[in-house]
Amino acid sequence: MTPFLSLQGAGLGLRRALMPELLTMDTGAVDFLECAPDNWIGVGGTYGDGLARLAERFPLSCHGLSLSLGGPEPLDHVFLRQTREFLDRHHVPLFSEHLSYCSDDGHLYDLIPMPFTDEAVRHIARRIREVQDALGRRIAVENISYYAAPYQALSEIDFLRAVLAEADCDLLLDVNNLFVNACNHGYDAAGFLARVPAERVVCLHVAGHYDEAPDLKIDTHGAAVKEDVWGLLASAYQHLGRVPTLLERDFNLPPLAELLGEVGYIRGLQSAAQALEVRHG
């Protein structure tokens, strides 16, 4: 297998329900696929074979679910070793995890937001450095959507910037989460985006959400991307450049052709950003 050195372009989340269609998909339909290693480590049989075949045809990005970077319990080094073996086996160029925690004497099966404090910065940054040492690579952390805000001595963007600097890690910026949080917590998404350190951003996520009310958006990953989020993604390219971007869809899966239409829309926005760069460059 030829190692993939980096991600580029537009990708799609690898979901088991999509496996038959993904295996027959044209190689040029997407630029990369993303999976959660937590759901694939130790999987054999038809699914394991399918994953191996896809990893030979497409660069594979990995987005973790259960490391609980901000949690109180010691990190699971057995799982970290298994994750490193998975990443190495499939020549994965990017591993990311959530800037949150999901365990406390057992898994909580949800992403719990961190308090935005200097103490929390030091705690989670230390654990990110421990993960990077265990995996033998830099990782990216993702901004999560949250609804009940814990104690905030810092703003969300100041907390995020502090963690990135203290841990010396990268950022996976979820544009939909940014839009949802800005609506729910009353801050300016464009202002947040302007303060994102572009040199740290290695990938973007985009997904659908549910409009419960004008000031309450629910991050679902179960619907098509909304127009306002597409607009914010276009703005992100202007600030960050043509960062590789993944379309996330976890349930209510439409036919693959519909998802590939959204992947194509991402590519269109990236091409428009490139043309703008050339025009002003």
Secondary structure, DSSP 8 states (H G I E B T S, - for coil): --------SEEEE--GGGHHHHHTS-GGG-SEEEE-GGGTTT--HHHHHHHHHHHHHS-EEEE-SS--TT-SS---HHHHHHHHHHHHHTT-S-EEEESSEEESSSEEEEEE---BSHHHHHHHHHHHHHHHHHHTS--EEE----SS---BSS-HHHHHHHHHHHHT-EEEEEHHHHHHHHHHHT--HHHHHHTS-GGGEEEEEE--EEEEETTEEEE-S-S---HHHHHHHHHHHHHH-S--EEE---SS---HHHHHHHHHHHHHHHHHHHHHHHHH-
